[in-house]
Amino acid sequence: MGRYAPGALRSFVAEALHRGGAFWEEAELVADALVCADLRGVHSHGVVRSAVYLKRLQAGSIRAGADLSVVHDAGAAVVCDAGSGFGVVAAARAMDLAVERAARYGVGAVGVRNSNHCGMLAYFTLREVARGAVGVALSNANAQVAPFGARTRYFGTNPISVGIPGGEEPPVVLDMATSEVAHGRVRAAALRGEPIPRTWALGPDGRPTTDPHEALRGALLAFGGAKGSGLALVVDVLAGLLTGAGSGPEITPLYEELDRPQGVGHLMVALWPDAFCGLSTLRGRVDRLVREVRALPPAEGFDRVWLPGEMEHRRDAEARRMGVGLPEESVLALQEVARAVGLRAPEALA
């Protein structure tokens, strides 16, 4: 795994998307979101996605310069249309609007329709945390996951993220797909020719499989059986049905029909701590909770207790010092992008 300077990765991805037709401001925002994911070790949502974003941009299913237009404004609740623009851009603007409304009303909720894949949701909840808010981000996706008891796909991986500001401690950041694993990790295993655990997916015959190629033709499994499946349904309702976006099978797959917009939906929610217990009080109480949980005696097989987002926070700090470690599939994606737009791919640090 080679290591790369974060700034070089951002500059390359932004320039590549700009050459592909994106406005410079949105190209920079997308590049920042993708590199943020790689910094945190979430490579399935990092620069590896730049290749398919570029293809969709050039095919017209991602519309450059699309505005996030307001469809309905009820004060604390707003519904917006992304105009088939970059999902990252739409989600970031929606999150910023949610924080603005939360500062005014105590809570802000912004639903987004007609969007595209928006990458790692922690990127958006961290935006809220940086402004002193509690952030909740939901997004639905195309059908990849079999509902509990079914043998075929219907739900998306339908991720959810919650970001909670700390004081002296890092923020608590939950970021998870409702599937057992992100779709990108199965694709990465297929590219590497590596088997996957039997708990990840079903093959086309409806049976658990260790073959990632069979998994891509079959269906992912929800985490925790009925619990994850139920949460996937709830996310699809809140991010898709409630916002007027597509749902499950209605959403265009990210890697197929590249000329057709996806129709993804997002729901971004901000809670303003001063409308509840107060930000300083919340920070202090979160710090105490984090320290108490971390100090608990570890179970057999564990060397310590980890909080949500703590591992990613440490990876981020290390990557900023030593460079971003990229897996082979990410490097290959960057090389593909470089060839497509006539750029030189970033080089690994010596």
C-alpha positions in Angstrom: 0.0 0.0 0.0 1.7 3.2 -1.2 1.3 6.5 0.7 0.3 9.7 -0.9 0.3 13.4 0.1 -3.3 14.4 0.9 -2.9 17.7 -0.8 -1.7 16.1 -4.0 -4.6 13.8 -4.0 -7.1 16.7 -3.6 -5.5 18.7 -6.3 -5.4 15.8 -8.7 -9.0 14.8 -8.2 -10.3 18.4 -8.3 -8.3 19.1 -11.5 -9.5 15.9 -13.1 -13.2 16.6 -12.4 -12.8 20.2 -13.5 -11.3 19.0 -16.8 -14.2 16.6 -17.1 -16.7 19.5 -16.9 -17.2 20.2 -13.2 -17.2 23.8 -11.9 -14.1 24.4 -9.9 -15.8 25.0 -6.6 -17.8 21.7 -6.8 -14.7 19.8 -8.0 -12.8 20.9 -5.0 -15.6 20.0 -2.6 -15.9 16.5 -4.1 -12.1 16.0 -4.0 -12.1 17.0 -0.3 -14.8 14.6 0.6 -13.1 11.7 -1.2 -9.7 12.3 0.4 -11.4 12.8 3.8 -12.7 9.2 3.4 -9.2 7.9 2.6 -7.7 9.8 5.5 -10.1 8.0 7.8 -9.3 4.6 6.2 -12.7 4.4 4.5 -11.2 3.5 1.1 -14.5 2.2 -0.3 -15.7 5.8 -0.4 -12.4 7.5 -1.2 -10.6 8.5 -4.4 -11.5 5.1 -5.8 -14.9 6.7 -6.6 -13.4 9.5 -8.7 -13.4 7.2 -11.8 -17.1 6.6 -11.7 -17.9 10.2 -10.8 -15.9 11.3 -13.8 -17.7 8.9 -16.1 -21.1 10.0 -14.9 -20.1 13.6 -15.2 -19.0 13.1 -18.8 -22.1 11.1 -19.6 -24.3 13.8 -18.2 -26.0 11.9 -15.4 -24.1 14.2 -13.0 -25.0 17.7 -14.0 -22.2 20.2 -13.5 -23.1 23.4 -11.8 -26.5 22.2 -10.6 -28.1 24.4 -7.9 -29.7 23.0 -4.8 -33.1 24.6 -5.3 -35.7 24.9 -2.5 -38.9 23.0 -3.3 -40.7 23.7 0.0 -39.6 25.8 3.0 -41.4 25.3 6.3 -38.7 27.0 8.5 -37.1 24.3 10.4 -37.9 21.8 7.6 -36.8 22.3 4.0 -37.1 20.1 0.9 -34.6 20.7 -1.9 -34.0 19.4 -5.4 -30.4 18.6 -6.3 -31.0 18.9 -10.0 -29.0 15.7 -10.6 -25.8 17.4 -9.5 -23.0 15.9 -7.6 -24.4 14.1 -4.5 -21.4 15.3 -2.4 -22.2 18.9 -3.3 -25.9 18.6 -2.7 -25.5 16.8 0.6 -22.9 19.4 1.9 -25.1 22.3 0.9 -28.1 20.6 2.6 -26.1 20.0 5.7 -25.0 23.6 5.9 -28.6 24.7 5.4 -29.7 22.4 8.2 -27.2 23.9 10.6 -28.4 27.4 9.6 -32.0 26.5 10.4 -31.0 24.7 13.6 -29.2 27.8 14.9 -32.5 29.7 14.3 -35.1 27.1 15.4 -33.1 24.6 17.5 -33.5 21.9 14.9 -33.0 21.9 11.1 -34.0 19.1 8.7 -33.3 19.3 5.0 -34.5 16.6 2.6 -32.9 16.3 -0.8 -34.3 14.6 -3.9 -32.9 14.1 -7.5 -29.4 13.6 -6.2 -26.5 11.2 -6.8 -24.1 9.1 -4.7 -22.7 11.3 -2.0 -19.9 9.3 -0.6 -18.9 8.9 3.1 -21.7 10.4 5.3 -19.3 11.2 8.1 -17.9 13.9 5.9 -21.2 15.8 6.3 -21.8 15.1 10.0 -18.2 16.3 10.7 -19.2 19.6 9.0 -22.0 20.0 11.6 -19.7 19.1 14.5 -17.2 21.7 13.3 -19.9 24.3 13.7 -21.0 23.1 17.2 -24.1 21.1 16.1 -25.1 17.5 16.5 -25.5 16.1 13.0 -27.5 13.2 11.5 -27.1 12.2 7.9 -29.1 9.6 6.0 -28.9 8.5 2.4 -30.6 5.8 0.4 -29.0 3.9 -2.5 -29.9 1.5 -5.3 -31.1 -2.0 -4.6 -28.2 -4.1 -3.4 -29.4 -5.7 -0.1 -31.8 -8.5 0.5 -34.5 -7.7 3.1 -34.5 -10.1 6.1 -35.8 -13.5 4.9 -35.6 -12.6 1.2 -33.2 -14.0 -1.3 -33.1 -11.1 -3.8 -32.0 -7.5 -3.4 -34.4 -4.6 -2.7 -32.9 -2.1 -0.3 -29.8 0.0 -0.8 -26.9 -0.1 1.6 -28.7 2.9 3.1 -26.1 4.4 5.4 -26.5 6.5 8.5 -24.1 8.8 10.3 -24.4 10.7 13.6 -21.8 13.2 14.7 -21.6 14.5 18.3 -19.2 17.2 19.3 -16.8 16.5 22.2 -14.7 18.9 24.2 -11.1 17.8 24.8 -12.0 14.4 23.3 -12.5 13.8 19.6 -16.1 13.9 18.4 -18.2 10.8 18.5 -18.9 9.8 14.9 -21.1 6.9 14.0 -20.9 6.1 10.3 -22.3 2.8 9.0 -24.0 1.1 6.2 -27.1 -0.9 7.1 -25.7 -3.8 5.1 -23.2 -6.1 6.7 -20.5 -4.4 4.5 -20.3 -1.5 2.1 -20.8 -2.5 -1.6 -17.5 -0.9 -2.4 -15.7 -3.5 -0.2 -17.2 -6.3 -2.2 -16.1 -4.7 -5.5 -12.6 -4.2 -4.1 -12.4 -7.9 -3.1 -13.5 -8.9 -6.6 -10.8 -6.7 -8.2 -8.2 -8.2 -5.9 -9.5 -11.8 -6.5 -10.0 -12.3 -2.8 -12.8 -14.3 -1.1 -15.3 -12.6 1.2 -16.8 -13.8 4.5 -20.0 -15.9 4.1 -21.8 -13.4 6.3 -21.5 -10.6 3.7 -23.7 -11.7 0.8 -25.9 -14.2 -1.1 -25.1 -15.5 -4.6 -27.7 -15.5 -7.4 -29.0 -18.8 -6.0 -29.9 -17.2 -2.7 -27.2 -19.0 -0.7 -24.4 -17.4 1.2 -21.2 -17.1 -0.9 -17.5 -16.4 -0.4 -17.1 -15.4 -4.1 -17.3 -11.6 -4.5 -18.3 -11.9 -8.2 -21.2 -14.1 -7.2 -22.1 -11.6 -4.4 -22.1 -8.7 -7.0 -24.6 -10.7 -9.0 -26.6 -11.7 -5.9 -27.4 -9.5 -2.9 -25.7 -8.1 0.1 -27.0 -9.1 3.6 -28.2 -6.6 6.2 -26.2 -6.4 9.4 -27.7 -8.0 12.4 -30.4 -9.8 10.5 -33.9 -8.4 11.0 -32.5 -5.3 12.9 -30.3 -4.1 10.1 -33.0 -4.9 7.6 -35.5 -2.8 9.5 -33.1 0.1 9.8 -32.5 -0.1 6.0 -36.2 0.2 5.4 -36.5 3.2 7.8 -33.6 5.0 6.0 -35.1 4.4 2.6 -38.4 5.9 3.9 -36.8 8.9 5.5 -34.2 9.7 2.8 -36.3 8.5 -0.2 -40.0 8.4 0.3 -40.3 11.3 2.7 -38.1 13.6 0.5 -39.7 12.7 -2.8 -36.6 10.9 -4.0 -36.3 7.4 -5.6 -36.5 4.3 -3.5 -34.6 1.0 -3.7 -35.2 -0.5 -7.1 -36.1 2.9 -8.5 -32.6 4.2 -8.0 -30.1 3.8 -10.9 -27.1 1.7 -9.9 -23.9 3.8 -9.5 -21.9 1.7 -11.9 -24.6 1.0 -14.5 -26.6 3.2 -17.0 -24.0 5.9 -16.6 -26.0 8.4 -18.7 -29.0 8.1 -16.4 -29.2 10.2 -13.1 -29.5 8.0 -10.0 -32.4 9.8 -8.2 -30.8 9.3 -4.7 -32.3 11.0 -1.7 -30.7 12.4 1.5 -31.9 13.7 4.8 -29.7 16.0 6.7 -30.6 16.9 10.3 -28.9 19.3 12.7 -29.6 19.7 16.4 -28.4 23.0 18.0 -27.1 22.1 21.5 -28.0 25.6 23.0 -31.7 24.7 22.4 -31.2 21.7 24.7 -28.6 21.4 27.4 -26.1 23.9 25.9 -22.9 23.3 23.9 -20.4 23.6 26.7 -22.5 21.3 28.9 -22.8 18.8 26.1 -19.1 18.8 25.4 -18.3 18.2 29.0 -20.8 15.3 29.4 -19.7 13.7 26.1 -16.0 13.8 27.3 -17.0 12.2 30.5 -19.0 9.5 28.8 -16.2 8.8 26.3 -13.6 8.5 29.1 -15.8 6.2 31.2 -16.5 3.9 28.3 -12.9 3.8 27.3 -11.8 2.9 30.8 -14.1 -0.1 31.0 -12.2 -3.5 31.2 -11.9 -5.0 27.7 -13.5 -8.3 26.9 -11.5 -11.4 26.0 -9.9 -10.9 22.6 -9.9 -7.1 22.9 -6.9 -4.9 24.0 -9.1 -1.9 24.7 -12.6 -0.4 24.3 -13.2 1.9 21.2 -15.7 4.6 20.7 -17.5 5.2 17.4 -15.2 7.1 15.0 -12.2 6.8 17.3 -10.2 4.4 15.1 -11.0 6.6 12.0 -9.8 9.7 14.0 -6.5 8.0 14.7 -6.1 6.9 11.1 -6.7 10.5 10.0 -4.1 11.9 12.3 -1.5 9.3 11.2 -2.3 9.7 7.5 -1.8 13.5 7.8 1.6 12.9 9.3 2.8 10.0 7.0 0.7 10.2 3.9 -2.6 8.5 2.9 -2.2 4.8 2.4 -4.1 3.8 -0.7 -5.0 0.2 -1.7 -4.3 -1.1 -5.2 -7.9 -0.5 -6.5 -7.7 3.2 -5.5 -4.4 3.6 -7.3 -5.8 1.9 -10.4 -8.8 4.3 -10.3 -6.5 7.3 -10.2 -4.5 6.0 -13.1 -7.8 5.5 -15.1 -8.9 9.0 -14.3 -5.5 10.4 -15.3 -5.7 8.7 -18.7 -9.2 9.9 -19.3 -8.4 13.6 -18.8 -4.8 13.7 -19.8 -3.2 14.3 -16.4 -0.3 12.6 -14.7 -1.5 10.5 -11.8 -0.2 11.3 -8.3 3.0 9.6 -7.3 3.6 7.8 -4.0 5.8 9.4 -1.4 9.4 8.2 -1.3 
